[in-house]
């Protein structure tokens, strides 16, 4: 099963027999078998016909509506009746410290451990002192995060660890055309931040679709929260995958290099964004990354990163329903 990304503005998606037809302009069109698609991401001004919408609802193909830059606007999904019981359980557990603290700790430890593993793995040959010092600091953050009994303190140690991690990550860039020292999100202010932001956006939407497919409401998070209604659970469960999926991919793209400094455009808000052609390169490599196989404790045989995300969503669901402790995914070195 595959993800259909539609990014070319004014594209039209409709249905013919057992196929989706993507009409990019009057002359160019592509056909994809419906049975090969399990999710569709629409970026910006993309048109989808009523027959195509009905097909997605009937075949349980989730459709995500995004801004042109990839920010989540909403989704289309056929809710099953039995999903309501799950949502009631989520409401009951929401703001319950005894439920939230263990899963928040797991999320933070998983994220920090994976960041540490990436730095450790990529610094084996280079042996940069700055990275070794960052790892020592991250180890200290891990020890503190393991024992605190307050979610706000966990958030603090997660933030401190990130402030050590990102400058160290920048030291691993060997391409002189790219510089990176700290994270800038809204808007991304340089090419590396732009790549990270786009990668995290794609990761978020993939995690979100699997949460919805498991019948969970994405709006009841534990670690992330806010006054505005957002899919906070997706922000939670994507944390442990940022480093092994997105950060490692971005380093490969800039160091190989598969992208160049000419692949970026300055926007009116002073943000730096990938050009349309470079986005296609990123999407291809991102999908290849999601389809890369790796081991997971819940499976005997290797599984893809996309399947690992699904397994982690199910681990969270199991914790919600039975209290089985949530174990984060930690990539081995």
C-alpha positions in Angstrom: 0.0 0.0 0.0 1.2 3.5 -0.9 0.7 7.1 0.0 -0.5 9.5 -2.8 1.1 12.9 -2.5 -0.6 15.7 -4.6 1.3 19.0 -4.5 1.0 20.5 -8.0 -1.5 23.4 -7.6 -4.8 23.1 -9.5 -4.4 19.3 -9.8 -7.7 17.4 -10.0 -8.3 14.0 -8.5 -11.2 11.9 -9.8 -12.3 8.3 -10.1 -12.7 6.1 -13.2 -13.7 2.5 -12.7 -11.2 1.0 -10.2 -8.6 3.7 -10.6 -7.8 7.1 -9.3 -7.0 9.6 -12.1 -4.7 12.5 -11.3 -5.2 15.3 -13.8 -2.2 17.7 -13.5 -3.0 19.8 -16.6 -5.1 19.4 -19.7 -2.6 17.1 -21.3 -0.9 15.3 -18.4 -2.7 12.7 -16.3 -1.7 9.7 -14.2 -3.7 6.6 -13.2 -3.3 4.6 -10.0 -5.2 1.5 -8.9 -7.4 2.3 -6.0 -6.4 -0.9 -4.2 -2.7 0.3 -4.1 -3.5 3.5 -2.1 -4.1 3.7 1.7 -3.8 7.4 2.2 -3.8 10.6 0.2 -2.2 13.9 1.2 -3.5 17.1 -0.6 -1.2 20.1 -0.4 -3.0 23.4 -1.1 -5.4 24.0 -3.9 -6.1 20.4 -5.0 -9.5 19.4 -6.3 -11.1 16.1 -5.4 -14.5 14.9 -6.9 -17.4 13.6 -4.9 -17.1 10.0 -6.5 -13.4 10.0 -5.4 -14.4 11.1 -1.9 -17.1 8.4 -1.6 -14.5 5.8 -2.7 -12.1 6.9 0.0 -14.8 6.7 2.6 -15.9 3.2 1.4 -12.4 1.8 1.1 -11.1 3.5 4.3 -8.5 5.6 2.5 -7.7 8.5 4.8 -7.5 11.9 3.0 -5.4 14.7 4.7 -6.0 18.3 3.7 -2.9 20.4 4.1 -1.8 23.9 3.3 0.6 24.3 0.4 3.5 24.3 2.9 2.2 21.1 4.5 0.4 22.4 7.7 -2.5 20.2 8.7 -6.0 21.6 8.1 -8.2 18.6 8.5 -8.9 15.1 7.3 -11.6 12.9 5.8 -12.3 9.5 7.4 -15.3 7.2 7.9 -15.7 6.8 11.7 -16.8 3.4 12.9 -19.3 3.1 15.8 -16.9 1.1 18.0 -14.3 3.9 17.8 -16.6 5.9 20.1 -15.8 3.6 23.0 -12.1 4.3 22.5 -12.7 8.0 22.5 -14.7 7.8 25.7 -11.7 6.0 27.3 -9.3 8.7 26.0 -11.6 11.4 27.6 -11.5 9.5 30.9 -7.7 9.2 30.9 -7.2 12.8 29.7 -5.4 14.9 32.4 -5.0 11.8 34.6 -1.5 12.1 35.9 -1.1 8.4 36.8 -1.9 7.6 33.1 0.0 10.5 31.5 3.3 10.6 33.4 4.5 7.1 32.4 3.7 7.6 28.7 5.2 11.1 28.7 8.3 9.7 30.3 8.5 6.9 27.6 8.0 9.5 24.8 10.8 11.8 26.1 13.2 8.9 26.9 12.6 7.4 23.4 13.2 10.7 21.7 16.4 11.6 23.6 17.8 8.0 23.3 17.3 8.1 19.5 18.9 11.5 19.2 21.9 10.2 21.2 22.1 7.1 19.1 22.2 9.1 15.9 25.0 11.4 17.2 27.0 8.4 18.5 26.6 6.4 15.3 27.6 9.3 12.9 30.5 10.4 15.1 32.2 7.0 15.4 34.7 7.9 12.6 34.9 11.6 12.9 35.3 11.7 16.7 34.4 15.3 17.1 34.9 16.6 20.6 31.9 18.9 20.5 29.6 15.9 19.7 31.2 13.8 22.4 30.5 16.6 24.9 26.9 16.9 23.7 26.4 13.2 24.2 27.7 13.5 27.8 25.2 16.3 28.4 22.4 14.2 26.9 23.3 11.3 29.1 22.8 13.6 32.1 19.4 14.7 30.8 18.4 11.1 30.4 19.2 10.2 34.0 17.2 13.2 35.2 14.2 12.4 32.9 14.1 8.9 34.3 13.4 10.0 37.8 11.3 13.2 37.7 7.7 12.9 38.8 6.4 16.0 37.0 5.4 16.3 33.3 6.5 20.0 33.1 10.0 18.9 34.3 10.0 16.3 31.6 9.3 19.0 29.1 12.2 21.0 30.5 14.7 18.2 30.2 13.4 17.4 26.6 14.1 21.0 25.7 17.5 21.1 27.3 18.4 17.9 25.5 17.3 19.4 22.2 19.4 22.5 22.8 22.4 20.2 23.0 21.4 17.9 20.2 20.8 20.3 17.3 24.1 22.2 17.4 25.8 18.8 17.5 23.8 17.6 14.5 25.0 20.7 12.6 28.6 19.6 13.2 27.9 16.5 11.2 27.1 18.4 8.0 30.2 18.2 5.7 28.7 20.0 2.7 30.1 23.6 2.9 27.0 24.9 1.1 24.8 24.1 4.2 25.2 25.6 7.7 23.1 24.7 10.7 23.5 25.6 14.4 20.0 25.7 15.9 16.4 24.9 15.2 14.1 27.6 13.8 10.5 26.5 13.1 8.0 29.1 12.0 9.2 30.1 9.6 12.4 28.0 8.8 15.1 30.5 8.3 17.7 28.4 6.3 17.8 25.4 4.0 18.5 22.8 6.8 15.7 24.1 9.0 13.5 24.0 5.9 14.3 20.3 5.2 13.8 19.4 8.9 10.4 21.2 9.0 9.2 19.6 5.8 10.3 16.2 7.0 8.6 16.6 10.4 5.4 17.7 8.6 5.4 14.5 6.5 6.2 12.4 9.5 3.4 14.1 11.5 0.8 13.4 8.8 1.9 9.7 8.5 1.6 9.3 12.3 -1.7 11.1 12.3 -3.2 8.8 9.6 -2.2 5.6 11.5 -3.7 7.0 14.8 -7.0 7.7 13.0 -6.9 4.2 11.3 -6.6 2.6 14.8 -9.8 4.3 15.9 -8.1 6.7 18.3 -8.9 10.4 18.5 -5.8 12.4 17.6 -6.9 15.3 19.8 -6.2 13.8 23.2 -2.5 14.1 23.7 -0.4 13.7 26.9 2.9 15.4 26.4 1.8 18.2 24.1 -1.1 20.4 24.9 -2.6 23.9 24.2 -5.7 26.0 24.1 -6.3 25.4 20.4 -7.7 22.1 19.3 -4.9 20.3 17.5 -3.9 16.6 16.9 -1.7 16.5 20.0 -1.5 12.7 20.2 0.2 12.8 16.7 2.7 15.3 18.1 3.3 12.9 21.0 3.8 9.7 19.1 6.0 11.2 16.4 8.7 12.4 18.8 10.7 9.1 19.0 10.8 9.0 15.1 12.1 12.5 14.4 15.8 11.5 14.7 15.9 8.0 13.1 13.6 8.9 10.2 13.8 12.7 9.4 17.1 13.9 10.9 19.2 11.1 9.5 17.5 11.6 6.1 18.2 15.3 6.1 21.9 14.7 6.8 22.1 12.3 3.9 20.4 14.6 1.5 22.7 17.6 2.2 25.9 15.5 2.5 25.5 13.3 -0.5 24.3 15.8 -1.9 20.9 15.1 -3.3 19.8 18.7 -2.8 21.7 21.9 -3.4 21.4 25.5 -2.1 19.6 26.4 -5.3 16.7 24.1 -4.4 15.3 26.7 -1.9 13.2 29.8 -2.2 12.7 32.8 0.0 9.1 33.5 0.9 7.4 36.8 1.8 7.4 35.9 5.5 11.3 35.6 5.3 11.0 31.8 5.5 13.1 29.5 3.4 11.2 26.7 1.6 12.0 23.8 -0.8 11.1 24.4 -4.5 8.5 22.2 -6.0 11.0 20.1 -7.9 13.1 19.6 -4.8 10.1 18.6 -2.8 9.6 15.7 -5.2 13.1 14.6 -4.5 12.5 14.8 -0.8 9.2 12.9 -1.0 10.9 10.1 -3.0 13.6 9.7 -0.4 11.2 10.1 2.5 9.1 7.3 1.2 12.2 5.1 0.7 13.1 5.8 4.3 9.6 4.8 5.5 9.9 1.6 3.5 13.4 0.7 4.9 13.3 -2.4 7.1 14.4 -2.5 10.7 13.9 -4.8 13.7 11.1 -4.3 16.3 10.6 -6.2 19.5 7.0 -7.0 18.7 7.9 -8.8 15.4 10.2 -11.7 14.7 10.9 -10.5 11.1 12.2 -7.1 10.0 9.5 -4.5 9.4 9.4 -1.1 7.6 9.6 2.1 9.5 6.0 2.7 8.5 5.0 -0.5 10.2 7.1 0.4 13.2 5.0 3.6 13.6 1.9 1.5 13.4 3.2 -0.9 16.0 3.9 2.0 18.3 0.4 3.4 17.9 -0.9 0.0 18.8 1.4 -0.1 21.9 -0.2 3.2 23.0 -3.7 1.8 22.3 -2.9 -1.2 24.4 -1.6 1.0 27.2 -4.9 3.0 27.0 -7.1 -0.1 27.2 -5.2 -2.5 29.4 -2.5 -0.5 31.2 0.4 -2.4 29.6 3.3 0.0 30.0 4.1 2.0 26.9 7.6 1.1 25.6 9.0 3.7 23.1 10.8 2.6 19.9 14.6 2.9 20.3 16.8 2.4 17.3 19.8 0.3 17.9 23.2 1.7 16.9 
